[in-house]
Amino acid sequence: MKTQTNRTRWLKWSLIGVAVLAAAYLVYQALAYLRYLNDPRGQSFVQWATGDQAARDNLITVQRDACPGAPFILPADGFIGLLYADPRGPYSSRNPHQGIDIFSNTEPGLTPVYAAYDGYVTREKDWKSSLIIRVPDDPLHPGTQIWLYHTHMADREGNDFIVDAFPPGTRELFVPQGTLLGYTGDYNGDSVRDVWVHLHFSIVRDDGNGRYTNELDFNNTLDPSPYLGMALNYQDAPAAIGCQAASAN
């Protein structure tokens, strides 16, 4: 009888614990949503999601030339909706966004993607929507090698929009800054989550042995702000993205 009582008490407290954790999670999500609604950057995202063609056009950044004092060009025109270190969904403060997402106001396969800087293109054999460019000498940190990762350049079924010059298996093919690489798409691998048409662009660290590190780990990436001359870090980015005054970086 005593054993049964103990089990009942344990079950009761376990259910209470689960209920408390569930309530705390819901409160956290509600507070996060309120912060999102009050954040000008979140409001811009809502405008992009719900606006018509004209409203979206007002959110698009077009910067074909490098910003003053910056080495990179913006690799695609569009709404820079998810920023570097962005904690908004599907990311979090513990797992922030590793680069920037540039959303296109077009159907898949229409908005061009360009090489942000001179480098050497690699496309792994199993990459359906991605390219990576090796930059042997980081223009902001000479003597350091970095990599420029581009992805989502395919439709939802995995039919790629990468130009024919870079078939799967391409290795170390030199491209100058501004070279057409492909077109933005909405491919998201095996995930059931749909994504809008966009380019994900990130700057990836070298492993010290001439290979790129895992882009999915935030610590393996660099803030693109000084490279593009724009405030692209979520912590200090304005609602409207554009060229900033040249910095000492």
Protein Blocks (a to p, Z undefined) as FASTA:
>chain_A
ZZmmmmmmmmmmmmmmmmmmmmmmmmmmmmmmmmmmmpmklmmmmmmmmmcfklmmmmpc
cdfbccehiabdcfbgcddfbcghiabdfbdfklccfbdcdddfbdehkaccddfbgcdd
dddfklmkbccdddfbafklghiacddddehiacfkopafbdfklgghiahiacdehiaf
bdcdfbehjafbdcdddddddddddehlopacdfklmklpccfklmnopafbfklpcfbd
cdddddfZZ
